[in-house]
Amino acid sequence: MFESGDFRILLLSLLEEQPRHGYELIRAIEDMFGGQYAPSPGIVYPTLAMLEEQGHAEPRAGVNEDGRKRFAITAAGENWLRENADTVAGVRARLALEVRSLRASQVPEAVRQGLRTLKHALLLDHSDWPEMRARRVLQAIEQAIEAVGAGTAK
């Protein structure tokens, strides 16, 4: 899912938004991925340590009420993000595509197959499309959309 360096960039950009401890970073990423992916502490904490060694993040003085160390971005980290804005934007764009891909994979295969069949039926139909027929097909599609929407409301 992550290319080399992407996870480090993601954590640093999340720290730019606000100081966080490791668990908050895990939850923020899990939320970003709609619950479909959550990084393990075994990747988050070493990456935080690396960001600290690089001078891009630092622990905030003290710990919060539950004993967790909160990290904040440093001026050097902010400068790095600014100097590498195109790279950061690329990582964010790739992750947004990954999120869309994960969500699409939740649709059952039978439904995806049905959508492909419908698309082919419409695109490969070379017969006439009088207005009445076009309205009837559109109405069927709108009813299907409504039925799908009604299913998500429950």
Z-matrix of the N, CA and C atoms (Angstrom, degrees):
N
C 1 1.446
C 2 1.529 1 110.52
N 3 1.315 2 117.06 1 -42.39
C 4 1.454 3 121.18 2 -179.18
C 5 1.517 4 110.20 3 -104.25
N 6 1.325 5 115.68 4 134.72
C 7 1.456 6 120.15 5 172.45
C 8 1.521 7 107.74 6 -83.41
N 9 1.308 8 116.24 7 168.18
C 10 1.458 9 121.23 8 -178.42
C 11 1.533 10 110.81 9 -54.12
N 12 1.311 11 116.45 10 124.00
C 13 1.461 12 122.16 11 177.76
C 14 1.518 13 114.79 12 88.55
N 15 1.329 14 117.47 13 -14.11
C 16 1.467 15 120.13 14 -177.08
C 17 1.525 16 112.37 15 -63.22
N 18 1.322 17 116.55 16 -41.59
C 19 1.464 18 119.42 17 -175.92
C 20 1.524 19 110.19 18 -66.59
N 21 1.311 20 116.60 19 -39.55
C 22 1.465 21 121.53 20 177.85
C 23 1.529 22 109.56 21 -61.18
N 24 1.318 23 116.87 22 -43.92
C 25 1.469 24 121.53 23 179.00
C 26 1.521 25 110.47 24 -64.25
N 27 1.325 26 117.15 25 -41.69
C 28 1.458 27 120.51 26 179.13
C 29 1.525 28 110.64 27 -61.73
N 30 1.334 29 117.38 28 -47.64
C 31 1.468 30 119.57 29 179.92
C 32 1.521 31 110.98 30 -61.30
N 33 1.312 32 116.61 31 -43.83
C 34 1.461 33 119.63 32 -179.28
C 35 1.525 34 110.91 33 -63.02
N 36 1.320 35 117.65 34 -40.60
C 37 1.469 36 119.69 35 179.51
C 38 1.528 37 110.94 36 -69.15
N 39 1.330 38 117.99 37 -31.34
C 40 1.464 39 120.52 38 175.48
C 41 1.526 40 110.66 39 -70.23
N 42 1.321 41 117.07 40 -35.91
C 43 1.465 42 120.18 41 176.77
C 44 1.527 43 110.97 42 -69.31
N 45 1.326 44 116.04 43 -28.03
C 46 1.461 45 119.30 44 176.59
C 47 1.529 46 110.09 45 -64.99
N 48 1.327 47 116.39 46 -34.51
C 49 1.467 48 120.16 47 179.11
C 50 1.518 49 111.26 48 -65.42
N 51 1.350 50 115.32 49 -43.46
C 52 1.468 51 120.86 50 179.75
C 53 1.525 52 109.19 51 -171.82
N 54 1.334 53 117.08 52 152.25
C 55 1.471 54 119.43 53 175.86
C 56 1.534 55 109.42 54 -62.86
N 57 1.339 56 115.27 55 143.40
C 58 1.468 57 120.04 56 -178.16
C 59 1.515 58 109.62 57 -149.84
N 60 1.314 59 115.43 58 155.21
C 61 1.459 60 119.39 59 169.74
C 62 1.529 61 107.94 60 -96.12
N 63 1.314 62 116.04 61 171.72
C 64 1.464 63 120.92 62 -174.13
C 65 1.513 64 114.30 63 -54.10
N 66 1.337 65 116.48 64 -44.09
C 67 1.463 66 119.49 65 -178.63
C 68 1.531 67 110.68 66 -63.64
N 69 1.342 68 117.33 67 -38.58
C 70 1.464 69 120.21 68 178.05
C 71 1.529 70 110.73 69 -64.99
N 72 1.322 71 117.05 70 -36.39
C 73 1.463 72 120.42 71 176.63
C 74 1.525 73 110.81 72 -65.17
N 75 1.328 74 115.70 73 -43.02
C 76 1.472 75 119.87 74 177.74
C 77 1.526 76 109.93 75 -58.49
N 78 1.326 77 117.49 76 -47.01
C 79 1.466 78 121.68 77 -178.74
C 80 1.533 79 111.02 78 -66.29
N 81 1.332 80 117.87 79 -39.42
C 82 1.469 81 120.62 80 179.36
C 83 1.523 82 110.51 81 -62.31
N 84 1.328 83 116.49 82 -41.41
C 85 1.465 84 120.22 83 179.20
C 86 1.523 85 110.32 84 -70.09
N 87 1.315 86 116.50 85 -40.42
C 88 1.463 87 119.64 86 177.08
C 89 1.533 88 110.31 87 -60.76
N 90 1.322 89 117.44 88 -41.86
C 91 1.463 90 120.99 89 177.08
C 92 1.524 91 110.85 90 -63.90
N 93 1.328 92 116.22 91 -40.65
C 94 1.463 93 121.45 92 179.34
C 95 1.525 94 110.47 93 -58.90
N 96 1.334 95 116.25 94 -35.73
C 97 1.458 96 121.81 95 -178.16
C 98 1.531 97 112.46 96 -95.94
N 99 1.312 98 116.49 97 17.25
C 100 1.460 99 120.55 98 176.41
C 101 1.515 100 113.53 99 58.51
N 102 1.330 101 116.82 100 31.27
C 103 1.453 102 121.08 101 179.12
C 104 1.520 103 114.41 102 79.96
N 105 1.317 104 117.95 103 0.28
C 106 1.464 105 121.61 104 -177.29
C 107 1.526 106 113.21 105 -83.96
N 108 1.325 107 116.90 106 -15.00
C 109 1.461 108 120.78 107 -179.84
C 110 1.521 109 108.69 108 -151.87
N 111 1.299 110 115.92 109 136.11
C 112 1.464 111 122.33 110 172.94
C 113 1.526 112 106.60 111 -137.70
N 114 1.325 113 117.12 112 126.52
C 115 1.464 114 118.96 113 179.15
C 116 1.521 115 110.39 114 -68.98
N 117 1.311 116 115.73 115 152.30
C 118 1.459 117 120.00 116 179.02
C 119 1.525 118 109.51 117 -82.51
N 120 1.317 119 116.75 118 154.70
C 121 1.462 120 119.82 119 174.20
C 122 1.539 121 111.34 120 -56.55
N 123 1.339 122 116.18 121 -28.17
C 124 1.456 123 121.26 122 -179.85
C 125 1.519 124 113.91 123 -66.65
N 126 1.314 125 118.44 124 -14.43
C 127 1.466 126 120.80 125 173.57
C 128 1.531 127 110.48 126 -106.34
N 129 1.324 128 117.69 127 -33.35
C 130 1.463 129 120.63 128 -176.19
C 131 1.528 130 111.43 129 -69.21
N 132 1.329 131 117.44 130 -51.39
C 133 1.464 132 119.69 131 -173.96
C 134 1.527 133 113.31 132 -67.84
N 135 1.325 134 119.95 133 -40.57
C 136 1.468 135 118.22 134 174.23
C 137 1.531 136 112.80 135 -63.74
N 138 1.328 137 116.75 136 -34.12
C 139 1.466 138 119.78 137 178.40
C 140 1.527 139 110.18 138 -68.88
N 141 1.320 140 117.17 139 -39.33
C 142 1.464 141 119.98 140 174.90
C 143 1.527 142 110.53 141 -61.37
N 144 1.335 143 116.15 142 -42.03
C 145 1.469 144 120.16 143 178.26
C 146 1.526 145 110.59 144 -61.99
N 147 1.340 146 117.16 145 -39.88
C 148 1.458 147 120.91 146 178.68
C 149 1.529 148 110.41 147 -65.14
N 150 1.338 149 117.02 148 -43.41
C 151 1.462 150 120.41 149 178.52
C 152 1.525 151 110.80 150 -61.86
N 153 1.329 152 115.69 151 -36.56
C 154 1.464 153 120.11 152 177.38
C 155 1.533 154 110.35 153 -66.93
N 156 1.331 155 117.23 154 -44.81
C 157 1.471 156 121.28 155 178.40
C 158 1.528 157 111.44 156 -61.06
N 159 1.324 158 117.25 157 -35.36
C 160 1.462 159 121.88 158 179.88
C 161 1.528 160 112.31 159 -77.41
N 162 1.327 161 116.20 160 -9.59
C 163 1.456 162 120.21 161 -178.74
C 164 1.512 163 113.60 162 81.32
N 165 1.335 164 117.40 163 14.95
C 166 1.462 165 121.50 164 -178.57
C 167 1.523 166 112.98 165 -93.71
N 168 1.311 167 116.93 166 -17.17
C 169 1.463 168 121.37 167 178.25
C 170 1.521 169 107.55 168 -143.45
N 171 1.319 170 114.40 169 155.54
C 172 1.466 171 118.78 170 179.01
C 173 1.519 172 108.90 171 -146.83
N 174 1.327 173 115.56 172 148.82
C 175 1.468 174 117.67 173 176.42
C 176 1.525 175 109.38 174 -70.57
N 177 1.302 176 116.07 175 142.40
C 178 1.456 177 121.80 176 174.76
C 179 1.515 178 108.12 177 -72.49
N 180 1.298 179 116.64 178 151.94
C 181 1.467 180 120.27 179 178.40
C 182 1.520 181 109.28 180 -58.28
N 183 1.323 182 115.55 181 133.78
C 184 1.454 183 120.75 182 179.20
C 185 1.517 184 112.27 183 73.27
N 186 1.310 185 114.61 184 -173.32
C 187 1.465 186 121.70 185 177.59
C 188 1.521 187 107.70 186 -127.63
N 189 1.322 188 115.79 187 161.14
C 190 1.458 189 117.24 188 179.84
C 191 1.529 190 110.12 189 -79.21
N 192 1.323 191 115.66 190 -176.93
C 193 1.464 192 121.24 191 -173.73
C 194 1.526 193 114.23 192 -59.80
N 195 1.312 194 118.95 193 -25.80
C 196 1.463 195 119.53 194 179.60
C 197 1.535 196 112.06 195 -97.80
N 198 1.325 197 117.16 196 13.04
C 199 1.456 198 120.89 197 174.12
C 200 1.520 199 115.17 198 83.68
N 201 1.304 200 117.67 199 8.65
C 202 1.469 201 120.40 200 -178.54
C 203 1.527 202 110.58 201 -91.86
N 204 1.316 203 114.84 202 142.30
C 205 1.458 204 121.64 203 178.71
C 206 1.526 205 108.57 204 -84.67
N 207 1.317 206 116.01 205 123.59
C 208 1.463 207 121.58 206 -179.83
C 209 1.528 208 108.81 207 -95.82
N 210 1.337 209 115.89 208 134.28
C 211 1.458 210 121.83 209 179.93
C 212 1.519 211 110.19 210 -103.83
N 213 1.338 212 115.02 211 148.56
C 214 1.457 213 121.83 212 176.78
C 215 1.523 214 108.41 213 -130.52
N 216 1.307 215 116.29 214 154.19
C 217 1.457 216 120.70 215 176.62
C 218 1.530 217 108.47 216 -73.77
N 219 1.313 218 116.99 217 146.54
C 220 1.458 219 121.99 218 176.55
C 221 1.527 220 109.40 219 -96.26
N 222 1.320 221 115.84 220 172.20
C 223 1.467 222 120.25 221 175.48
C 224 1.525 223 109.62 222 -60.43
N 225 1.337 224 117.05 223 -38.55
C 226 1.468 225 120.52 224 178.52
C 227 1.532 226 110.50 225 -64.00
N 228 1.333 227 116.69 226 -38.91
C 229 1.463 228 120.42 227 177.37
C 230 1.515 229 111.86 228 -65.56
N 231 1.326 230 116.23 229 -41.76
C 232 1.471 231 119.87 230 177.29
C 233 1.522 232 110.57 231 -63.06
N 234 1.334 233 116.49 232 -42.81
C 235 1.471 234 119.90 233 177.42
C 236 1.519 235 110.92 234 -61.41
N 237 1.329 236 116.61 235 -42.34
C 238 1.469 237 120.29 236 179.83
C 239 1.525 238 110.43 237 -61.01
N 240 1.326 239 116.65 238 -44.21
C 241 1.464 240 119.90 239 178.99
C 242 1.531 241 111.11 240 -62.25
N 243 1.328 242 116.95 241 -42.03
C 244 1.470 243 120.56 242 179.11
C 245 1.531 244 110.79 243 -64.36
N 246 1.336 245 116.42 244 -45.30
C 247 1.466 246 120.83 245 -178.12
C 248 1.527 247 111.88 246 -67.32
N 249 1.322 248 116.34 247 -24.09
C 250 1.472 249 121.44 248 -178.10
C 251 1.521 250 111.52 249 -115.83
N 252 1.325 251 115.97 250 33.72
C 253 1.472 252 121.16 251 -175.24
C 254 1.525 253 112.09 252 -57.37
N 255 1.337 254 117.73 253 -38.17
C 256 1.469 255 119.90 254 179.66
C 257 1.525 256 111.02 255 -65.13
N 258 1.321 257 116.69 256 -41.03
C 259 1.467 258 121.03 257 178.61
C 260 1.524 259 110.15 258 -64.55
N 261 1.339 260 115.78 259 -44.36
C 262 1.472 261 120.55 260 179.69
C 263 1.524 262 109.78 261 -61.46
N 264 1.332 263 116.95 262 -44.39
C 265 1.470 264 120.60 263 178.91
C 266 1.525 265 110.66 264 -62.35
N 267 1.328 266 117.27 265 -38.62
C 268 1.464 267 120.96 266 178.11
C 269 1.518 268 112.06 267 -63.69
N 270 1.338 269 116.12 268 -42.38
C 271 1.471 270 120.04 269 178.20
C 272 1.520 271 109.55 270 -62.94
N 273 1.324 272 116.82 271 -46.61
C 274 1.465 273 120.39 272 -179.97
C 275 1.528 274 111.08 273 -61.17
N 276 1.324 275 117.35 274 -40.10
C 277 1.471 276 120.90 275 179.35
C 278 1.523 277 110.63 276 -65.77
N 279 1.341 278 117.44 277 -43.46
C 280 1.475 279 120.22 278 178.35
C 281 1.520 280 110.66 279 -62.31
N 282 1.334 281 116.94 280 -40.93
C 283 1.458 282 119.85 281 -179.99
C 284 1.521 283 111.10 282 -67.47
N 285 1.325 284 117.40 283 -36.49
C 286 1.474 285 120.22 284 176.66
C 287 1.528 286 110.22 285 -62.39
N 288 1.328 287 116.56 286 -39.54
C 289 1.474 288 119.98 287 176.73
C 290 1.522 289 110.79 288 -66.32
N 291 1.320 290 116.68 289 -38.99
C 292 1.467 291 120.94 290 178.08
C 293 1.526 292 110.38 291 -62.45
N 294 1.325 293 116.32 292 -41.52
C 295 1.466 294 120.85 293 177.86
C 296 1.522 295 109.83 294 -60.64
N 297 1.338 296 116.40 295 -46.42
C 298 1.472 297 119.71 296 178.68
C 299 1.521 298 110.77 297 -61.18
N 300 1.309 299 117.05 298 -39.76
C 301 1.457 300 120.97 299 179.73
C 302 1.525 301 110.92 300 -64.69
N 303 1.327 302 116.88 301 -43.05
C 304 1.466 303 119.89 302 178.86
C 305 1.518 304 111.28 303 -63.09
N 306 1.314 305 116.23 304 -41.48
C 307 1.468 306 119.38 305 179.29
C 308 1.519 307 111.36 306 -66.22
N 309 1.327 308 116.62 307 -38.59
C 310 1.467 309 120.33 308 179.27
C 311 1.517 310 110.59 309 -65.74
N 312 1.322 311 116.54 310 -33.43
C 313 1.460 312 119.19 311 -178.55
C 314 1.522 313 111.76 312 -71.04
N 315 1.326 314 117.81 313 -11.46
C 316 1.462 315 120.61 314 177.49
C 317 1.521 316 111.67 315 -76.11
N 318 1.319 317 116.77 316 -21.65
C 319 1.466 318 120.29 317 179.43
C 320 1.528 319 107.76 318 -70.49
N 321 1.325 320 117.62 319 128.21
C 322 1.471 321 119.68 320 -179.12
C 323 1.533 322 111.82 321 -57.65
N 324 1.307 323 115.70 322 146.20
C 325 1.459 324 121.59 323 -177.77
C 326 1.529 325 111.55 324 -56.45
N 327 1.315 326 117.84 325 -38.50
C 328 1.470 327 120.54 326 -179.60
C 329 1.527 328 110.83 327 -61.41
N 330 1.325 329 116.61 328 -37.43
C 331 1.465 330 120.22 329 179.51
C 332 1.526 331 109.74 330 -70.86
N 333 1.352 332 117.58 331 -43.71
C 334 1.467 333 120.39 332 177.59
C 335 1.532 334 110.19 333 -59.70
N 336 1.335 335 116.38 334 -41.09
C 337 1.470 336 120.67 335 178.92
C 338 1.529 337 110.40 336 -63.83
N 339 1.322 338 116.56 337 -40.92
C 340 1.458 339 120.55 338 177.75
C 341 1.523 340 111.92 339 -62.52
N 342 1.330 341 116.88 340 -39.54
C 343 1.466 342 120.26 341 177.20
C 344 1.524 343 111.34 342 -64.12
N 345 1.322 344 116.67 343 -42.53
C 346 1.469 345 120.06 344 178.44
C 347 1.522 346 110.51 345 -62.90
N 348 1.321 347 116.87 346 -41.91
C 349 1.467 348 121.07 347 179.88
C 350 1.524 349 110.45 348 -63.78
N 351 1.328 350 117.07 349 -43.96
C 352 1.464 351 120.72 350 178.05
C 353 1.529 352 110.44 351 -61.05
N 354 1.315 353 116.35 352 -45.38
C 355 1.469 354 120.56 353 179.71
C 356 1.534 355 110.43 354 -58.54
N 357 1.324 356 116.32 355 -46.85
C 358 1.463 357 119.67 356 179.92
C 359 1.532 358 110.84 357 -64.98
N 360 1.304 359 116.85 358 -39.90
C 361 1.467 360 119.66 359 179.59
C 362 1.522 361 110.78 360 -60.74
N 363 1.320 362 116.13 361 -39.62
C 364 1.467 363 119.51 362 -179.91
C 365 1.525 364 112.06 363 -74.41
N 366 1.318 365 117.09 364 -43.90
C 367 1.460 366 120.58 365 -175.69
C 368 1.524 367 113.37 366 -74.97
N 369 1.317 368 116.98 367 -28.90
C 370 1.459 369 120.04 368 -177.51
C 371 1.519 370 113.32 369 -93.74
N 372 1.328 371 116.61 370 -2.61
C 373 1.460 372 120.60 371 179.19
C 374 1.523 373 108.31 372 -81.46
N 375 1.317 374 116.28 373 107.41
C 376 1.469 375 120.74 374 -176.96
C 377 1.526 376 112.45 375 -98.61
N 378 1.336 377 116.51 376 10.39
C 379 1.467 378 118.09 377 178.12
C 380 1.532 379 108.93 378 -76.97
N 381 1.315 380 114.20 379 173.22
C 382 1.465 381 119.54 380 -179.16
C 383 1.529 382 110.64 381 -65.09
N 384 1.310 383 113.78 382 151.28
C 385 1.461 384 120.51 383 178.44
C 386 1.533 385 108.93 384 -122.09
N 387 1.329 386 115.74 385 74.55
C 388 1.462 387 116.39 386 176.75
C 389 1.529 388 109.27 387 -62.90
N 390 1.309 389 115.32 388 158.61
C 391 1.467 390 120.45 389 -175.55
C 392 1.528 391 112.11 390 -54.94
N 393 1.307 392 117.70 391 -39.14
C 394 1.470 393 121.79 392 -178.85
C 395 1.531 394 110.57 393 -62.00
N 396 1.324 395 116.76 394 -44.01
C 397 1.465 396 121.17 395 -179.63
C 398 1.529 397 110.03 396 -66.32
N 399 1.325 398 117.21 397 -43.70
C 400 1.459 399 121.68 398 179.63
C 401 1.527 400 110.34 399 -60.46
N 402 1.320 401 117.56 400 -41.78
C 403 1.475 402 121.02 401 177.84
C 404 1.519 403 111.22 402 -64.67
N 405 1.331 404 116.70 403 -40.53
C 406 1.466 405 121.11 404 -179.65
C 407 1.536 406 110.50 405 -63.70
N 408 1.347 407 116.86 406 -44.01
C 409 1.466 408 121.04 407 178.80
C 410 1.518 409 109.85 408 -65.35
N 411 1.329 410 117.26 409 -44.23
C 412 1.454 411 120.94 410 178.94
C 413 1.521 412 110.78 411 -61.34
N 414 1.322 413 117.26 412 -40.90
C 415 1.458 414 121.33 413 178.71
C 416 1.533 415 110.55 414 -62.55
N 417 1.328 416 116.78 415 -41.39
C 418 1.468 417 120.32 416 178.31
C 419 1.535 418 110.52 417 -63.34
N 420 1.319 419 116.07 418 -41.40
C 421 1.474 420 119.84 419 178.89
C 422 1.525 421 110.13 420 -65.35
N 423 1.322 422 117.16 421 -43.40
C 424 1.466 423 120.81 422 179.30
C 425 1.526 424 111.44 423 -63.52
N 426 1.336 425 117.01 424 -37.57
C 427 1.470 426 120.05 425 176.65
C 428 1.520 427 110.61 426 -65.21
N 429 1.324 428 116.49 427 -39.16
C 430 1.466 429 119.85 428 177.62
C 431 1.531 430 110.34 429 -64.49
N 432 1.326 431 116.64 430 -42.51
C 433 1.473 432 120.32 431 177.97
C 434 1.523 433 110.16 432 -61.15
N 435 1.305 434 116.46 433 -43.68
C 436 1.463 435 120.86 434 179.49
C 437 1.532 436 110.90 435 -63.14
N 438 1.326 437 116.25 436 -41.49
C 439 1.468 438 119.82 437 179.82
C 440 1.537 439 111.18 438 -65.20
N 441 1.319 440 116.11 439 -39.82
C 442 1.477 441 119.77 440 177.77
C 443 1.517 442 109.41 441 -64.88
N 444 1.325 443 116.78 442 -45.81
C 445 1.467 444 120.66 443 178.82
C 446 1.507 445 112.54 444 -61.21
N 447 1.315 446 117.25 445 -38.53
C 448 1.471 447 121.48 446 179.21
C 449 1.525 448 109.82 447 -65.23
N 450 1.322 449 116.54 448 -33.32
C 451 1.462 450 120.19 449 179.28
C 452 1.504 451 113.05 450 -69.82
N 453 1.364 452 118.11 451 -29.66
C 454 1.460 453 120.44 452 -179.72
C 455 1.499 454 112.16 453 -82.27
N 456 1.335 455 117.17 454 -17.98
C 457 1.469 456 119.80 455 -178.56
C 458 1.525 457 111.27 456 -75.99
N 459 1.316 458 117.47 457 -16.74
C 460 1.476 459 120.49 458 -176.51
C 461 1.494 460 111.76 459 -87.96
